[in-house]
């Protein structure tokens, strides 16, 4: 690692999240520095009070340094991100109003920072928190303009301060309304993404994992085994005589049977097991950290629950069974090969009269 990389890691952290947060801080620090340069230039031209200018510039630089320390220490101190964002926003509003009070020629333009602060908080605060931040900003602005007009009417006329207050308030209210709408749209987008993710990973009929998601889990388990070898078993399960059920009771009856099977089969699993609809009436069961004897015990428990199923709305005499093949994945074996061996064992179970479980 180069010295420059070491310095970067020391200043901006090692995690992507911390580096992103501190990148925002760096951009804010540059903006504060620019504002302080404006203050010093106004001071040099005699357009600002020396005492107030020094105080405001010093407070800005101290605030920037203090928030750097808080951001770096936030994980250790347990400070939530939204709280840090709120504290920074409140400080920025106060600093912006201090600049407004100190500057002369440029003080009107500095108020553009008030709505900008609200915008920067749009993705860190909830709509209600953003609303109260806007209320704080408007109240602080009203107090500042009123104080300037009262204590220094020669430089701050009531008319001038009223115009500044009105225009800035309109900007703050408009931005707050827009950020509220953006928050609502973002919430809808999050819900939509969650729905899409569910549809992409869940079988619509049985609500089990679908084949695509199971393939992803198998790939993840394969990577985990490469790093730390462990015992993994897979089982292929086929509902017996399902075509006959479909023929007798129609697709609606067949769907109801599959849903009941999925519910009872899923209820018999451990938290580490995953059952997926592999296709039609076939299901694939992934059992990490499981020996073959343990896997057979899981399938036996599943068989008992399925055997106890009754279907009074379809046929009170209907009984459901399944045939299964179970394979313990070998250390150097791809899961495709283990699934193939489980498939062969399942077909042997069906050939043996069904309603049985065979190990590969």
Secondary structure by P-SEA (a helix, b strand, c coil): ccaaaaaaaaaccccaaaaaaaaaaaaaaaaaaaaaaaaaaaaaaccccaaaaaaaaaaaaaaaaaaaaaaaacccccccaaaaaaaaaaaaaaaaaaaaacccccccccccaaaaaaaaacccccaaaaaaaaaaaaaaaaaaaaaaaaaccccccaaaaaaaaaaaaaaaaaaaaaaaaaaaaaaaaaaaaaaaaaaaccccccccccaaaaaaaaaaaaaaaaabbbbbbbbbbbbcaaaaaaaaccaaaaaaaaaaaaaaaaaacccccccccccccbbbbbbccccaaaaaaaaaaaaaaaaacccccccccbbbbbcbbbbcccccccaaaaaaaaaaaaaaaaaacccccccc
